[in-house]
């Protein structure tokens, strides 16, 4: 299964015994109600907003391996399932779910190109309510090699070993717009580059491909042959940049999970404003 699948492909595969469809929509608080009101038939609701480290003061931090695995089992997933993720959210949150599943050992995971919006625009069937799945046997591998910590980001600031790419808007990146989180500075990690995540999509909401996608990274000054770390406000849209880079064959890509909500609120970290 490709990393990115079409609505036509998914419609043709619907009902396959090893296929699991997962709604990875995130926020606002109505995401679960929206799922119940109409979702792709057979889809289960991930509830990405609660799939976090509840003990962390930072938003959206990764849960531990067993917490993650327990949620996947409850949704009927196995590590060997073919898993297709979609969202009905402007932040393209299926990418965050894709990243998490890969970290914890899922073998065959894809994103539905265009998400629920494209599925609905084509007049494809919807199902109401919450799908009750038979328990799965997902066992997390506990792999966190793709996660970057504050200490690692500080070390990278000194070494410059990896490029850092920020998915937030230009106004948030430059500091022209204040951060919405109280006590969090404006600006960006010194030396980082900016690529607002929306630049990776065509106007119809589908992913850019090939030269169009490559041009977006090139315009941000990124060399996909070099190590890359993606970041954003709280680790959600950073996964969009990471997924886009993997579509182009990038191999050394990590995600700073604390992102600006951690770096920007830490008085000891240096901050930059303006253009990189």
Secondary structure, DSSP 8 states (H G I E B T S, - for coil): --SEE-HHHHHHHTT-TTEEEEE----STTHHHHHHHSBSTT-EE--GGGSS-TT-SSTT----HHHHHHHHHHTT--TTSEEEEE--STT-THHHHHHHHHHTT-SEEEEETTHHHHHHHTT---B-S---------------TTEE-HHHHHHHHHH--SEEEE-S-HHHHHTSS--SSTT--SSB-TT-EE--GGGGB-TTS-B--HHHHHHHHHHTT--TTS-EEEE-SSSSTHHHHHHHHHHTT--SEEEESSHHHHHTT-TTS--B-S--
